[in-house]
Amino acid sequence: MSWALAIWAGVFSSLWCAFGIAGLRSALVFKTLRALPAPEPSVWPRLTVVVAALDEEATIGPALETLVRQDYPDLEIVVVDDRSRDGTGRIVDEVAAREPRVRAIHVRTLPEGWLGKVHAMHRATEVASGAWILYTDADVHFAPGALRHAVAQFGAERVVFGSDYPIHERFLDWGVSAFRAANFDAAVRHGHEGVMAKALDGAYESGRRGAGWLKVKRARTLDLVVLAAEWGHGRRRGWLSNLHLGARDPATGGFVMLGKTFKGMTDQMLAWQTERLLQLEIARDDYTVYVRPELVVEIAFNDVQESPHYAGGLALRFARVKRYRDDKRAADADTIETVRAISARSAG
């Protein structure tokens, strides 16, 4: 029996040594977010933090306190009380009553066909006014200054972080590893789309990525033409919000629709584009105003994907507005051939 115990003790000691060496190597190889330079932008993009909460009475109060203490210059916090049966809703309302940056939404029933958290994030996204949106959980705590530093760093590197799950605290806290732009550029030079960022305590396992993994890709942009716009809902009611985007088709002299987006717009932009698009109106139905194809808008996106919904067979993924190009005419917009070339390169 003593020999067996000695063998097991030796095995466990070896494992702990291996983990310790791996952790030390990670600490030496990767830089923390705190250590990365963060030049402040001339204009801070409006940031919306979305918190979805279901029966989080024990955790949501302290988590929200770490958000309201953030020094980010243009911050909006949208908290969705998703059918909670405990005191979550009361706590959210108390924070919103004293903190003007916090907006509370209460979901009483789940519409048919929706998953709870997906619906909660959808409700928040409908009213979000930020050019950037961060989805997080009700038990996540943010280190002081984390949002300001993260947006400054990621904006400076022009890197977009995307995930099928809310971005986790460990990717924004000061002690978390992050990739330098040099590592990212090296991956792109070798033909990769970007890199994968893994939490140091994240597991390597088969199947779908979990919250411990993030895709890191460089944002691309296209100058497209606004073909129509849909009326907004909720906080955006009364504004033309969801833009129909088209690429120029030199072969026909027309435009090929590539999708829609309502992301990246400030209140000022929404007000301006509503007035301008109504001046260009040529037709409308209950939901959409169709316009003369004259306004050019710069659109950032992650990928081009095949789509059966549009005549061109292609659509932009994660499209968001960067700015209107008042220095360009519709004849200067990017063509559908440019979009097809991007799609072909992505397909390899």
HELIX and SHEET records of a PDB file:
HELIX    1   1 SER A    2  VAL A   29  1                                  28    
HELIX    2   2 LEU A   33  ALA A   35  5                                   3    
HELIX    3   3 ILE A   60  VAL A   68  1                                   9    
HELIX    4   4 THR A   88  ARG A   98  1                                  11    
HELIX    5   5 GLY A  116  VAL A  127  1                                  12    
HELIX    6   6 ALA A  146  GLU A  157  1                                  12    
HELIX    7   7 GLU A  169  PHE A  171  5                                   3    
HELIX    8   8 ALA A  181  ARG A  189  1                                   9    
HELIX    9   9 GLY A  234  ARG A  236  5                                   3    
HELIX   10  10 ASP A  267  GLN A  279  1                                  13    
HELIX   11  11 ALA A  330  ASP A  332  5                                   3    
HELIX   12  12 ILE A  336  ALA A  347  1                                  12    
SHEET    1   A 2 LYS A  31  THR A  32  0                                        
SHEET    2   A 2 SER A 177  ALA A 178 -1                                        
SHEET    1   B 4 VAL A 102  VAL A 107  0                                        
SHEET    2   B 4 LEU A  75  ASP A  82  1                                        
SHEET    3   B 4 LEU A  47  ALA A  53  1                                        
SHEET    4   B 4 TRP A 132  ASP A 137  1                                        
SHEET    1   C 3 VAL A 159  GLY A 162  0                                        
SHEET    2   C 3 TRP A 213  ARG A 218 -1                                        
SHEET    3   C 3 GLY A 194  LYS A 198 -1                                        
SHEET    1   D 5 GLY A 254  THR A 261  0                                        
SHEET    2   D 5 LEU A 240  ASP A 249 -1                                        
SHEET    3   D 5 ARG A 220  TRP A 231 -1                                        
SHEET    4   D 5 THR A 288  VAL A 291 -1                                        
SHEET    5   D 5 GLU A 281  ARG A 284 -1                                        
SHEET    1   E 5 GLY A 254  THR A 261  0                                        
SHEET    2   E 5 LEU A 240  ASP A 249 -1                                        
SHEET    3   E 5 ARG A 220  TRP A 231 -1                                        
SHEET    4   E 5 VAL A 296  PHE A 301 -1                                        
SHEET    5   E 5 ARG A 320  TYR A 324 -1                                        
SHEET    1   F 2 ASP A 303  GLU A 306  0                                        
SHEET    2   F 2 LEU A 314  ARG A 317 -1                                        
END                                                                             
